[in-house]
Amino acid sequence: MASGHDETYEKQPLLSSSGNTPKGSVKKENTLNGSTRSQITLKIHTQYQPKFSPRKLVVVMCILVTEMCERLSYYSVVANLILFCTSVLKFTSNDAATISLVFAGTVYLIPIVGGYIADAKAGMFNTIFGSALIYLLGLFLLPASATDYVALFGDGYDLSVEWRRAMFLTALVLVALGTGGIKANVGPFGAQQVQDVGPQAVQTFFNWYYWFVNAGALIAYVAVAAVQQNVSFGWGFLIPFLTMLLAIFFLLIARKNYIHKQLKGSVLGDSFIVCWQGCCRPSPPYKETEGFFDTARLHYGGSYSDQTVDGVIAVVRVLPVFFFVIMYWAVYSQMSSTFFIQGERMDLHVGGSQVPVAMLNAFNTIAIMILIPILDRIIYPCFQRIGRPLSHLHRIGIGFILAALSMVVAAVVEIERKDHFGFEQEVGDETFFASNISIFIQIPQFALVGASEAFTSISGLEFAYTQAPVNMQGMMTGMFMATSGLGNYLASAILKIVESATKDDPWFPNEINDGHAEYLFFLLAGMMGVFFLGYLAVAKVYKYREYEPNLDIEAEVKVGPQPPQQTTRDRESSDTVF
């Protein structure tokens, strides 16, 4: 032979008729010196169903309904959070906005911890269930902090404002802890149930996952917010407690049919050592390294396998993308803070009734729920058919543009609002000097944020899941969620900086009728534009990691000399995104 050696293969029978033991082959090579070198390869493939079975559909629906109920509970808390803080707990508007932003920021930072616990310690299902119980305790304290005890038990049984504040803030902490364990894991856990059907099924799952998230939000903003504003916060906060019980019920009824990935531990601890070895270990004199982390690989004298190093590389590569998403969430957070304060000072009357200020968030969710099926069934497939599929990073960038436009629209609305002051309006227990322009003029800015979310948030979740190593999928999702938390903190910091820098002619004072909130909106639009330009530069050089479903198990055991394993770098496409 031209290669200088002969090859023969000996087929090996199944070791067990049960099907649990893999097929294998032994490759024997006769080398030039007459010795024999053997290489044994074992391959394990799980058997996949080519399409959804009825049982799989039931399992997925249980997860989706669980998430819908959980999101209904969460958005029932945040829908009128500012109004509750100002009318019942007697915080100022600025303090209430800060509480809202810090709470939302914390809610989206904790998923990093929730993802790590699921990946390394408890598994996704156990983490979701345990977090739901903590969540439930927080939701129990909310109606307790809002109930009118004098009406129930008579004089002498009322709670002071200080006690109500303490109970409410404790409840927010527990809700944040519970949400963190759920948000990082429900999406990946659901995708885990369908990934054997193929990558398209994973994309479709995330689209419909987000649809159910917004279905829960829609119910909260339309129905629960109305109860809170027009009946009482006591009854309004009891509803999310009951819907969280319902979420736990749907999570548990399918527990015997869930697919669970094998718990292998997170590579978080190894990641730091890989980074240290890649940075500080010298390259071996007999080999030339090709990448920054190569000196951490076993065949370059390091301590870690190619799989572990490639996983760390995957995490490091997504960090610049995640960094630019932070500003997007700072803009997004305006819906629950500045948009709400703006809406309180607009005409809320429709006929003889008053709509809840928080109901305008429903137009954000309606935009998402309409757009998701259109994107999933029409727009994305059309781009694929013409050979120009929209990548994850394309879609995230489109969302950035729409978010910036929403801020421009909000600024224009603010200018018009202040040109048409007309009457005093009571919202909750507070009275505002309001514009006679209908609050429904805010619909375009809410709808634009919703459209941006359909692109950036859904694609970001799918991007985080598909680019993560198998044993870091929960944590990588948590890291993407953390960008939202950091965005809320950034928005709070921007608000404080603007407040401090514009004391002589305030942009966003406690009474925004006396300020220039439109300047704040224009500032946010400009910052989003600058971040978008930076994002373009990062997206152009990003190389996708090959998506490998964690249920398609292929294990190789080799005896004898081996060449270096193929790395992620070798498998990646060199095509740029933009």
C-alpha positions as CSV (number, residue, x, y, z in Angstrom):
1,M,0.0,0.0,0.0
2,A,1.1,3.6,-0.7
3,S,0.6,4.4,3.0
4,G,3.2,1.9,4.1
5,H,0.9,-0.2,6.2
6,D,-2.1,-2.6,5.9
7,E,-5.4,-2.1,7.7
8,T,-7.9,-4.7,8.8
9,Y,-11.1,-4.3,10.8
10,E,-12.7,-6.9,13.0
11,K,-16.4,-6.3,13.7
12,Q,-17.4,-6.8,17.3
13,P,-20.8,-8.2,18.2
14,L,-23.1,-6.6,20.7
15,L,-22.0,-7.4,24.2
16,S,-25.6,-7.4,25.4
17,S,-28.9,-8.0,23.7
18,S,-30.5,-5.3,25.9
19,G,-29.2,-2.6,23.6
20,N,-27.6,-0.7,26.4
21,T,-24.1,-1.8,25.5
22,P,-22.6,-0.1,22.5
23,K,-21.5,-1.6,19.2
24,G,-17.8,-1.3,18.6
25,S,-14.9,-2.0,16.3
26,V,-11.3,-2.8,16.7
27,K,-8.9,-1.3,14.1
28,K,-5.6,-3.2,13.8
29,E,-2.7,-1.5,12.0
30,N,0.5,-3.4,10.8
31,T,3.2,-0.8,11.1
32,L,6.5,-0.7,9.1
33,N,8.5,-2.4,11.8
34,G,6.0,-5.4,12.0
35,S,4.4,-4.5,15.3
36,T,0.7,-4.3,15.7
37,R,-1.1,-1.2,17.0
38,S,-4.7,-1.5,18.0
39,Q,-7.3,1.3,18.3
40,I,-10.6,0.5,19.9
41,T,-13.5,2.8,19.2
42,L,-16.8,2.6,21.1
43,K,-19.7,4.6,19.9
44,I,-22.9,5.1,21.9
45,H,-25.9,6.6,20.2
46,T,-29.3,7.0,21.8
47,Q,-32.3,6.1,19.6
48,Y,-34.2,9.3,18.6
49,Q,-37.7,9.8,17.4
50,P,-37.8,11.7,14.1
51,K,-40.8,13.8,15.2
52,F,-42.8,14.7,18.2
53,S,-44.6,11.9,19.9
54,P,-47.8,12.6,21.9
55,R,-46.0,12.0,25.1
56,K,-43.2,14.4,24.2
57,L,-45.8,17.0,23.3
58,V,-47.5,16.6,26.7
59,V,-44.1,17.0,28.4
60,V,-43.2,20.1,26.5
61,M,-46.7,21.6,27.1
62,C,-46.3,21.0,30.9
63,I,-43.0,22.9,30.8
64,L,-44.5,25.8,28.8
65,V,-47.5,26.1,31.0
66,T,-45.3,26.0,34.1
67,E,-43.3,28.9,32.7
68,M,-46.5,30.8,31.7
69,C,-47.8,30.5,35.2
70,E,-44.5,31.5,36.8
71,R,-44.2,34.6,34.5
72,L,-47.8,35.5,35.3
73,S,-46.8,35.5,39.0
74,Y,-43.7,37.5,38.3
75,Y,-45.3,40.2,36.1
76,S,-48.2,40.5,38.6
77,V,-45.5,41.6,41.1
78,V,-43.8,44.1,38.9
79,A,-46.8,45.4,37.0
80,N,-47.8,47.9,39.6
81,L,-44.7,47.8,41.8
82,I,-44.0,51.5,41.4
83,L,-47.7,52.4,42.2
84,F,-47.6,50.2,45.3
85,C,-44.4,51.7,46.5
86,T,-45.7,55.3,46.1
87,S,-49.3,54.9,47.2
88,V,-49.1,52.2,50.0
89,L,-45.4,52.3,51.1
90,K,-45.1,56.1,50.6
91,F,-41.8,56.0,48.7
92,T,-41.0,58.9,46.3
93,S,-41.3,58.3,42.5
94,N,-37.5,58.3,42.2
95,D,-37.1,55.9,45.0
96,A,-39.9,53.7,43.6
97,A,-38.2,53.6,40.2
98,T,-34.9,52.7,41.8
99,I,-36.5,49.9,43.8
100,S,-38.1,48.6,40.6
101,L,-34.8,48.7,38.6
102,V,-32.7,47.2,41.4
103,F,-35.3,44.4,41.9
104,A,-35.4,43.6,38.2
105,G,-31.6,43.7,38.1
106,T,-31.2,41.3,41.0
107,V,-33.9,38.9,39.5
108,Y,-31.8,38.6,36.4
109,L,-28.4,38.3,38.0
110,I,-29.2,35.4,40.3
111,P,-29.8,33.0,37.3
112,I,-26.0,32.7,37.1
113,V,-26.1,31.0,40.5
114,G,-29.2,29.0,39.6
115,G,-27.6,27.8,36.4
116,Y,-24.4,26.7,38.2
117,I,-26.3,24.8,40.9
118,A,-28.3,23.0,38.2
119,D,-25.2,22.2,36.1
120,A,-22.9,21.1,39.0
121,K,-25.0,20.0,41.9
122,A,-28.7,19.4,41.7
123,G,-29.8,19.1,38.1
124,M,-32.3,21.3,36.3
125,F,-35.5,19.7,37.5
126,N,-34.5,19.8,41.2
127,T,-33.2,23.3,41.0
128,I,-36.5,24.5,39.3
129,F,-38.6,22.8,41.9
130,G,-36.6,24.0,44.9
131,S,-36.6,27.5,43.6
132,A,-40.3,27.4,43.1
133,L,-40.8,26.7,46.8
134,I,-38.7,29.7,47.8
135,Y,-40.6,31.8,45.2
136,L,-43.9,30.7,46.8
137,L,-42.8,31.9,50.2
138,G,-42.0,35.3,48.9
139,L,-45.4,35.5,47.1
140,F,-47.1,34.6,50.4
141,L,-45.5,37.6,52.1
142,L,-46.7,40.1,49.3
143,P,-50.4,40.0,50.1
144,A,-49.5,40.0,53.8
145,S,-47.7,43.3,53.3
146,A,-50.7,44.8,51.4
147,T,-53.7,43.6,53.3
148,D,-55.9,46.2,55.1
149,Y,-56.0,44.6,58.5
150,V,-58.2,47.4,60.0
151,A,-61.0,46.5,57.6
152,L,-60.6,42.8,58.5
153,F,-60.0,42.9,62.3
154,G,-60.8,46.5,63.4
155,D,-58.8,49.3,64.9
156,G,-55.5,48.4,66.6
157,Y,-54.6,45.7,64.1
158,D,-53.0,47.8,61.4
159,L,-49.4,47.5,60.3
160,S,-47.1,50.5,60.2
161,V,-45.6,51.6,57.0
162,E,-42.2,50.5,58.3
163,W,-43.5,46.9,58.9
164,R,-45.1,46.9,55.5
165,R,-41.9,48.0,53.8
166,A,-39.9,45.3,55.6
167,M,-42.3,42.6,54.6
168,F,-42.5,43.8,51.1
169,L,-38.7,44.1,50.6
170,T,-38.2,40.6,52.2
171,A,-40.8,39.2,49.8
172,L,-38.9,40.8,46.8
173,V,-35.7,39.2,48.0
174,L,-37.3,35.7,48.1
175,V,-39.0,36.2,44.8
176,A,-35.7,37.2,43.3
177,L,-34.0,34.1,44.7
178,G,-36.8,31.8,43.4
179,T,-36.9,33.5,40.0
180,G,-33.1,33.1,39.6
181,G,-33.2,29.3,39.9
182,I,-36.2,29.0,37.5
183,K,-35.2,31.4,34.8
184,A,-31.8,29.9,34.2
185,N,-33.1,26.4,33.8
186,V,-36.7,26.2,32.4
187,G,-35.6,27.2,28.9
188,P,-32.7,24.8,28.7
189,F,-34.7,22.0,30.4
190,G,-37.4,22.4,27.8
191,A,-35.0,22.4,24.9
192,Q,-33.4,19.3,26.4
193,Q,-36.7,17.5,25.8
194,V,-36.9,18.3,22.1
195,Q,-33.2,18.4,21.0
196,D,-33.3,14.9,19.7
197,V,-35.8,16.0,17.0
198,G,-33.2,18.4,15.6
199,P,-31.8,22.0,15.8
200,Q,-35.0,23.4,14.1
201,A,-37.0,21.9,17.0
202,V,-34.8,23.7,19.5
203,Q,-35.3,27.0,17.7
204,T,-39.1,26.5,17.5
205,F,-39.2,25.5,21.2
206,F,-37.5,28.8,22.2
207,N,-39.9,30.8,20.0
208,W,-42.9,29.2,21.6
209,Y,-41.3,29.3,25.1
210,Y,-41.1,33.0,24.7
211,W,-44.7,33.1,23.4
212,F,-45.9,31.4,26.6
213,V,-43.8,33.8,28.7
214,N,-45.6,36.7,27.2
215,A,-49.0,35.0,27.5
216,G,-48.4,35.0,31.2
217,A,-47.3,38.6,31.1
218,L,-50.4,39.7,29.1
219,I,-52.7,38.2,31.7
220,A,-50.8,39.9,34.5
221,Y,-50.8,43.3,32.8
222,V,-54.4,43.3,31.7
223,A,-56.3,41.4,34.4
224,V,-54.2,41.3,37.6
225,A,-53.0,44.9,37.2
226,A,-56.7,46.0,37.0
227,V,-57.5,44.1,40.3
228,Q,-54.5,45.8,42.0
229,Q,-55.4,49.3,40.8
230,N,-59.2,49.2,41.0
231,V,-59.9,46.6,43.8
232,S,-57.0,46.3,46.2
233,F,-53.4,45.2,46.3
234,G,-54.2,42.6,48.9
235,W,-56.4,40.7,46.4
236,G,-54.1,41.6,43.5
237,F,-51.0,40.1,45.2
238,L,-53.0,36.9,46.2
239,I,-53.4,36.0,42.5
240,P,-49.6,35.5,41.8
241,F,-49.4,33.2,44.9
242,L,-52.2,31.0,43.5
243,T,-50.7,30.9,40.0
244,M,-47.4,29.9,41.4
245,L,-49.1,26.9,43.0
246,L,-50.5,26.1,39.6
247,A,-47.0,26.3,38.1
248,I,-45.6,23.8,40.6
249,F,-48.6,21.5,39.8
250,F,-47.8,21.4,36.1
251,L,-44.1,21.0,36.7
252,L,-44.8,17.9,38.8
253,I,-47.4,16.1,36.8
254,A,-44.9,15.2,34.0
255,R,-42.0,14.5,36.2
256,K,-41.8,10.8,35.4
257,N,-41.5,11.5,31.6
258,Y,-38.8,14.2,31.6
259,I,-35.4,13.6,29.9
260,H,-32.6,14.4,32.3
261,K,-29.0,15.0,31.1
262,Q,-26.3,13.2,33.1
263,L,-25.0,15.4,35.9
264,K,-21.3,15.8,35.2
265,G,-20.5,18.9,37.1
266,S,-19.9,22.4,35.8
267,V,-16.6,23.4,34.3
268,L,-16.7,26.7,36.1
269,G,-13.9,25.9,38.5
270,D,-11.8,24.5,35.7
271,S,-12.4,27.6,33.6
272,F,-10.3,29.8,35.8
273,I,-7.4,27.3,35.8
274,V,-7.7,26.9,32.0
275,C,-7.5,30.7,31.7
276,W,-4.5,30.9,34.0
277,Q,-2.6,28.1,32.2
278,G,-3.4,29.7,28.8
279,C,-2.1,33.0,30.1
280,C,0.9,32.0,32.2
281,R,2.2,28.7,31.0
282,P,5.0,28.9,28.4
283,S,4.5,27.1,25.1
284,P,6.4,23.8,24.8
285,P,9.6,24.2,22.8
286,Y,8.8,21.4,20.5
287,K,5.3,22.6,19.5
288,E,3.9,25.8,18.2
289,T,0.6,26.8,19.7
290,E,-2.2,28.2,17.5
291,G,-4.5,29.7,20.1
292,F,-4.3,31.6,23.4
293,F,-5.6,28.6,25.5
294,D,-3.6,25.9,23.8
295,T,-1.0,25.6,26.6
296,A,-3.8,24.3,28.8
297,R,-4.4,21.3,26.5
298,L,-3.0,17.9,27.5
299,H,-1.0,17.5,24.3
300,Y,0.6,20.8,24.8
301,G,1.7,19.9,28.4
302,G,-1.4,21.4,30.1
303,S,-3.9,19.7,32.4
304,Y,-7.1,19.7,30.5
305,S,-8.7,17.8,27.6
306,D,-9.6,19.4,24.4
307,Q,-13.3,19.2,25.3
308,T,-12.8,21.2,28.5
309,V,-10.6,23.8,26.9
310,D,-13.0,24.2,24.0
311,G,-15.8,24.7,26.4
312,V,-13.9,27.5,28.1
313,I,-13.2,29.1,24.7
314,A,-16.9,29.0,23.9
315,V,-17.7,30.9,27.1
316,V,-15.0,33.5,26.6
317,R,-16.1,34.1,23.0
318,V,-19.7,34.9,23.9
319,L,-18.7,37.4,26.6
320,P,-18.2,40.4,24.2
321,V,-21.6,39.7,22.7
322,F,-23.2,39.6,26.1
323,F,-21.5,42.8,27.1
324,F,-23.2,44.8,24.3
325,V,-26.6,43.2,25.2
326,I,-26.4,45.0,28.6
327,M,-27.3,48.3,27.1
328,Y,-30.3,46.8,25.3
329,W,-31.7,45.7,28.7
330,A,-31.1,49.2,30.1
331,V,-33.3,50.5,27.4
332,Y,-35.8,47.7,27.8
333,S,-36.2,48.4,31.5
334,Q,-37.7,51.8,30.8
335,M,-41.1,50.1,30.3
336,S,-41.5,49.3,34.0
337,S,-39.9,52.6,35.2
338,T,-39.9,55.8,33.2
339,F,-42.7,54.7,30.8
340,F,-44.9,53.9,33.8
341,I,-44.2,57.3,35.4
342,Q,-44.9,59.0,32.1
343,G,-48.2,57.1,31.7
344,E,-49.5,58.1,35.2
345,R,-49.6,61.7,33.9
346,M,-51.6,60.9,30.8
347,D,-55.4,60.5,30.4
348,L,-56.3,57.0,31.6
349,H,-60.1,57.3,30.9
350,V,-61.9,55.1,28.4
351,G,-65.6,55.8,28.5
352,G,-66.5,56.0,32.1
353,S,-63.7,53.8,33.4
354,Q,-60.0,54.2,34.1
355,V,-57.5,51.7,32.6
356,P,-54.5,50.6,34.7
357,V,-51.3,52.3,33.9
358,A,-49.5,48.9,33.7
359,M,-51.9,47.7,31.1
360,L,-49.9,49.5,28.4
361,N,-47.3,46.7,28.9
362,A,-49.8,44.4,27.3
363,F,-49.1,46.0,24.0
364,N,-45.5,44.9,24.4
365,T,-46.6,41.3,24.9
366,I,-49.2,41.5,22.2
367,A,-46.5,42.6,19.7
368,I,-44.3,39.7,20.8
369,M,-47.1,37.2,20.6
370,I,-48.1,38.3,17.1
371,L,-44.6,38.5,15.8
372,I,-43.2,35.2,17.1
373,P,-45.4,32.9,14.9
374,I,-44.7,35.2,11.9
375,L,-41.0,35.1,12.4
376,D,-41.0,31.3,13.1
377,R,-43.3,30.2,10.3
378,I,-42.8,32.9,7.6
379,I,-39.9,35.3,7.9
380,Y,-37.1,33.1,9.1
381,P,-38.0,30.2,6.7
382,C,-38.1,32.7,3.8
383,F,-34.6,34.0,4.5
384,Q,-33.4,30.3,4.7
385,R,-35.0,29.5,1.3
386,I,-33.2,32.4,-0.4
387,G,-29.9,31.3,1.1
388,R,-29.6,34.2,3.5
389,P,-30.6,32.8,6.9
390,L,-30.7,35.3,9.7
391,S,-28.1,34.2,12.3
392,H,-28.6,34.6,16.0
393,L,-26.4,37.7,15.9
394,H,-28.3,39.2,13.0
395,R,-31.5,38.9,14.9
396,I,-30.0,40.3,18.1
397,G,-28.7,43.4,16.2
398,I,-32.2,44.0,14.6
399,G,-33.5,44.2,18.2
400,F,-31.0,46.8,19.1
401,I,-32.2,49.1,16.3
402,L,-35.8,48.7,17.3
403,A,-35.0,49.4,20.9
404,A,-33.3,52.7,20.0
405,L,-36.3,53.7,17.9
406,S,-38.6,53.1,20.8
407,M,-36.7,55.6,22.9
408,V,-37.0,58.2,20.1
409,V,-40.7,57.6,20.0
410,A,-41.0,57.9,23.8
411,A,-39.1,61.3,23.6
412,V,-41.5,62.6,21.0
413,V,-44.5,61.4,23.1
414,E,-43.1,63.2,26.2
415,I,-42.7,66.5,24.2
416,E,-46.3,66.2,23.1
417,R,-47.6,65.2,26.5
418,K,-46.2,68.4,28.2
419,D,-47.8,70.6,25.5
420,H,-51.3,69.4,26.5
421,F,-51.7,69.6,30.3
422,G,-55.4,69.5,31.2
423,F,-56.7,68.1,34.5
424,E,-56.0,66.4,37.8
425,Q,-56.1,62.6,37.8
426,E,-56.2,60.2,40.7
427,V,-54.3,57.0,40.4
428,G,-54.4,54.7,43.4
429,D,-54.2,57.1,46.3
430,E,-52.2,59.7,44.5
431,T,-53.2,62.7,42.4
432,F,-51.3,63.8,39.3
433,F,-51.6,66.8,37.0
434,A,-52.1,64.9,33.8
435,S,-52.1,65.6,30.1
436,N,-55.3,65.3,28.2
437,I,-53.6,63.1,25.6
438,S,-54.7,59.5,26.0
439,I,-52.2,57.0,27.4
440,F,-52.8,54.9,24.4
441,I,-50.4,57.2,22.5
442,Q,-47.7,55.2,24.3
443,I,-48.7,52.0,22.3
444,P,-46.0,52.5,19.5
445,Q,-43.1,52.8,22.0
446,F,-44.3,49.7,23.9
447,A,-44.8,47.8,20.6
448,L,-41.4,48.7,19.4
449,V,-39.8,47.4,22.6
450,G,-41.9,44.2,22.2
451,A,-40.7,43.8,18.6
452,S,-37.1,44.3,19.7
453,E,-37.6,41.6,22.4
454,A,-38.8,39.1,19.8
455,F,-35.5,39.5,18.0
456,T,-32.9,40.1,20.8
457,S,-34.2,38.2,23.8
458,I,-35.3,35.0,22.0
459,S,-32.3,34.8,19.8
460,G,-30.0,35.6,22.7
461,L,-31.5,32.7,24.7
462,E,-31.1,30.3,21.8
463,F,-27.6,31.6,21.1
464,A,-26.5,31.1,24.8
465,Y,-27.9,27.5,24.8
466,T,-26.4,26.4,21.5
467,Q,-23.0,28.0,22.1
468,A,-22.6,26.6,25.6
469,P,-20.7,23.4,26.5
470,V,-23.1,20.6,27.5
471,N,-22.2,20.9,31.2
472,M,-22.6,24.7,31.2
473,Q,-25.9,25.2,29.4
474,G,-27.8,26.2,32.6
475,M,-25.1,28.6,33.6
476,M,-24.6,30.1,30.1
477,T,-28.3,30.8,30.0
478,G,-27.9,32.4,33.5
479,M,-25.1,34.5,32.1
480,F,-27.4,35.8,29.3
481,M,-30.1,36.5,31.9
482,A,-27.5,38.4,33.9
483,T,-27.1,40.9,31.1
484,S,-30.7,41.9,31.8
485,G,-29.9,42.3,35.5
486,L,-26.8,44.4,34.7
487,G,-28.9,46.4,32.2
488,N,-31.3,47.3,35.0
489,Y,-28.5,48.3,37.3
490,L,-27.0,50.4,34.4
491,A,-30.4,52.1,33.9
492,S,-30.6,52.9,37.6
493,A,-27.0,54.3,37.5
494,I,-27.8,56.4,34.4
495,L,-30.9,57.7,36.2
496,K,-28.9,58.7,39.3
497,I,-26.1,60.3,37.2
498,V,-28.6,62.3,35.2
499,E,-30.4,63.4,38.4
500,S,-27.1,64.5,39.9
501,A,-25.7,66.2,36.7
502,T,-28.9,68.2,35.9
503,K,-29.9,69.6,39.3
504,D,-30.1,73.2,38.0
505,D,-32.4,72.2,35.1
506,P,-33.5,68.6,36.0
507,W,-34.2,66.1,33.3
508,F,-36.0,63.6,35.5
509,P,-37.1,65.1,38.8
510,N,-39.5,63.5,41.2
511,E,-42.3,65.3,39.4
512,I,-41.5,64.8,35.7
513,N,-43.9,67.5,34.7
514,D,-41.2,70.0,35.9
515,G,-38.4,68.3,34.0
516,H,-37.1,67.2,30.6
517,A,-37.6,63.4,30.4
518,E,-37.4,63.6,26.6
519,Y,-33.7,64.4,27.0
520,L,-33.3,61.2,29.0
521,F,-35.0,59.2,26.3
522,F,-32.8,60.8,23.6
523,L,-29.7,60.0,25.6
524,L,-30.7,56.4,25.9
525,A,-31.4,56.2,22.2
526,G,-27.9,57.6,21.5
527,M,-26.2,55.2,23.9
528,M,-28.0,52.3,22.3
529,G,-26.8,53.5,18.9
530,V,-23.2,53.7,20.1
531,F,-23.4,50.2,21.7
532,F,-24.9,48.9,18.4
533,L,-21.8,50.1,16.5
534,G,-19.5,48.3,19.0
535,Y,-21.7,45.2,18.7
536,L,-21.3,45.2,14.9
537,A,-17.5,45.0,15.3
538,V,-17.8,42.1,17.6
539,A,-20.4,40.2,15.5
540,K,-18.3,40.5,12.4
541,V,-15.4,38.5,13.9
542,Y,-17.5,36.0,15.9
543,K,-17.2,32.3,14.9
544,Y,-20.0,30.0,15.8
545,R,-19.3,26.9,17.9
546,E,-20.7,23.7,16.3
547,Y,-23.9,22.9,18.1
548,E,-23.7,19.4,19.7
549,P,-26.9,18.2,21.4
550,N,-26.1,16.8,24.8
551,L,-28.3,13.7,24.3
552,D,-26.4,12.5,21.2
553,I,-23.7,10.7,23.2
554,E,-20.6,9.6,21.4
555,A,-17.8,8.3,23.6
556,E,-14.5,7.2,22.2
557,V,-12.0,5.1,24.1
558,K,-8.7,4.7,22.3
559,V,-5.7,2.5,23.1
560,G,-2.3,3.3,21.8
561,P,-0.8,6.5,20.3
562,Q,-3.4,9.1,19.2
563,P,-3.2,12.2,17.2
564,P,-4.4,15.4,18.9
565,Q,-8.2,15.6,19.0
566,Q,-10.0,17.9,16.7
567,T,-10.7,21.1,18.5
568,T,-13.6,23.5,18.3
569,R,-11.4,25.9,16.4
570,D,-11.0,23.2,13.7
571,R,-14.7,22.6,13.4
572,E,-15.9,26.2,13.3
573,S,-17.1,28.0,10.2
574,S,-15.0,31.0,9.2
575,D,-18.0,32.8,7.8
576,T,-18.5,36.2,9.3
577,V,-22.0,37.2,10.5
578,F,-22.5,40.6,9.2
